[in-house]
Amino acid sequence: MAGVSFGDIFGIVYGMNDEFGGMVGEVEIPKWFYPFLEDRPFKRCLICEQELLGGDVQYLIEKAWKGTEVIFEYAICLACIESQQEELSLESLQNISKYFMTQPHFMGRPLEVVNWPAEEPGRWTQRCALTNRPRWEVENYQIFGHFRGDKMILSVYPLLICDEATEALAERLSKKTRDSLDDFVDEFLGMPPEFENAPEDTPLVLF
Ligand SMILES: [Zn+2]
């Protein structure tokens, strides 16, 4: 199993040494990154189950929305993300990075976010980071956030990816990468049955 790593992609498209780019600030974890229908943040890594909130552990959260329904959601620590990446095909990484580089809003994002107020973390996910479509126009989307302990890090994260962009990304994955993503979904994430029957509609696991 393997995920497609934004860390790798950011490194390539932004030419960043630090895989998550410049930091704007750290804020309380917003409720929209809590597990669906729960009143507290994610507590444990999906894979190694280590405690996330107590100390300095860094982790990512992904939530995939279809209308008002959460299709999947998880938190994964950076150590587990690294161990997932071994099987990511170089071909997929290059294809996706090329696509990101043709998206002006994505390329301009590091310079844009430094002007956004840390008191308004919702600003980061108002529009798709790739297509710039506003969230209210998009029925299906995924949001990604980067966290340290009980704080959310503002950088190019958090970000929203709309369904159009997800489709464009999925088309650029090699079969090997796509298969290993499907294995990850099967192993770790429960899917509503309508997605299991239509794997081409399955949201992408990206981290
Ligand atoms: Zn872990």
Boltz pocket constraint, residues with backbone or C-beta under 6 A from the ligand:
constraints:
  - pocket:
      binder: B
      contacts: [[A, 45], [A, 46], [A, 47], [A, 48], [A, 49], [A, 50], [A, 76], [A, 77], [A, 78], [A, 79], [A, 80]]
      max_distance: 6.0
